[in-house]
Amino acid sequence: MSGAPAIADNALPSLVKEAAAVLSRATSAAEVLSAHDMAATIYDAAKRAARLAKAKRAHDELINATYRVQADSLEIESLAKSRLAKEYDAARPAGAEKGGRPKTVPDGNGFTAEEVGLTRKQVHEARQMRDAIEHDPGIVRRALDQMLAERVEPTRAALKRELPRANLRAAVGTDSATAAERGNNLYQTPPEAMRALLSLTRFSPRVWEPACGRGAISRMLEDAGYEVELSDLVDYGTADRFGEVQRVENFLSTAPRSDDPDRPDIVTNPPYGADLNAFVAHALRVHRPRRMVLLLNLNFLCGFDDPNRCFAMDECPPRTIYVFTRRLPMMHRDGWEGPEASSRMNTAWFSWELDEATGSYDADGHRDTAIVRIDWKTFEGAKPCGPLKAGEALARPKPAAPGIGLSWDQPDNPRGRILAKLGSVEVGAVFPDPDAKGCTWSFWLGTITGPHHKARSIDAAKAAITKLFAERTGLAVVK
């Protein structure tokens, strides 16, 4: 452990401000070095404080405050390194090769690169930091803010990993954009996500899209035969197929309409950010839809310190979470015309189902959320299942036969898929094609096998799924 002086935790924020002030008024390498050393000392003290707070199971607010001090000191340290790299290069003789012996820094203070305290490796990293900051002055702050938002400890190693990602996010216009650039935070849902959902799930005939944006979800719902109700916090002028224009309203302020006793199901890609947890909890507490399906970051599974998140995941657990094994195509912000990129976000459809007999989203009294892995490419040629009939109950898992056996759950719809289930776990499906001979089928227990396979008949498809189930699990199947 280094011999750095002990610093009281409550003094760290003021010391960060002091180090920032020293750097802002620095006019020589010596002053830059002083700011760098101050920031490094504060960072080390904050890091020790954070580790101690976690060991003592301190409240998250205390740990987060310490993380902020670490981030602020890292920003000062990074800016100082950038300036020291400039001083180092200014001190080197013209035409000197990399690694050559530097001369005195030309500011009259007599500092050499060795006295600045940079090894050859650190000089290389400082130059990289300088180049990154010169190209994008706000990149370090954005990278640190991203770590704080994700509750990742802002360490030097983490910052080094995050900088290239922050640079990529700046290039493709995602979460590194400024508030002005992000505008209304509209990131339209890719059709691949909806195609998979509509192949796996049926809804009541009327569906509400409360964050409709420009209609990426609602158009595909309508094409599948649903009547869609539209609303959004922002007036996009989006209309349904009958020309009815969206309502403009804050979902968090909405309540069920007294003149509408039949609650619509809810399907949406909710706005991410500070209001996400409240959005989900409000839907479950106030509107209580029979079925609600939301496209969420897979990280929504985690977290324990937000009451709304805990309500949605613990008190009203989702029935099924369809996890995309292959990341969805990038959801670029509305109006983005820059380069395209692949997504870094892992997403899933979270599906809640209300048991109307008990009035609970956790009818069984225990958390029995099914995790189903799906590949959106599997559903590229699939047809939507279509709406439930008016008054038709949501499909419930049928008990498996004694022993190891698959049950077959077919909705009352000629185009509906026939699910292969082991108890309540879906392992595959047959997709009848009423417009052509034969059908297609898919099996997704463990991992997805790929696009739909063709079969001459439904019985042949069921036999193929049963055979593959036995091969994958090594279990004897009871027919």
RATATA-V748264 format. One record per helix or strand of 3 or more residues. SS is the DSSP state (alpha for helix, beta for strand). FROM is the first residue (numbers start at 1). LEN is the number of residues. Records with the same first field share a line. If there is no record, write none. Layout:
BEGIN
SS = FROM-LEN / FROM-LEN
END
This chain:
BEGIN
alpha = 9-17 / 29-27 / 60-32 / 113-4 / 120-16 / 139-11 / 156-17 / 179-4 / 191-10 / 216-8 / 251-3 / 276-12 / 298-4 / 307-9 / 376-4 / 458-16
beta = 206-4 / 227-6 / 265-4 / 291-7 / 320-5 / 347-7 / 370-5 / 407-4 / 417-6 / 425-8 / 439-5 / 453-3
END
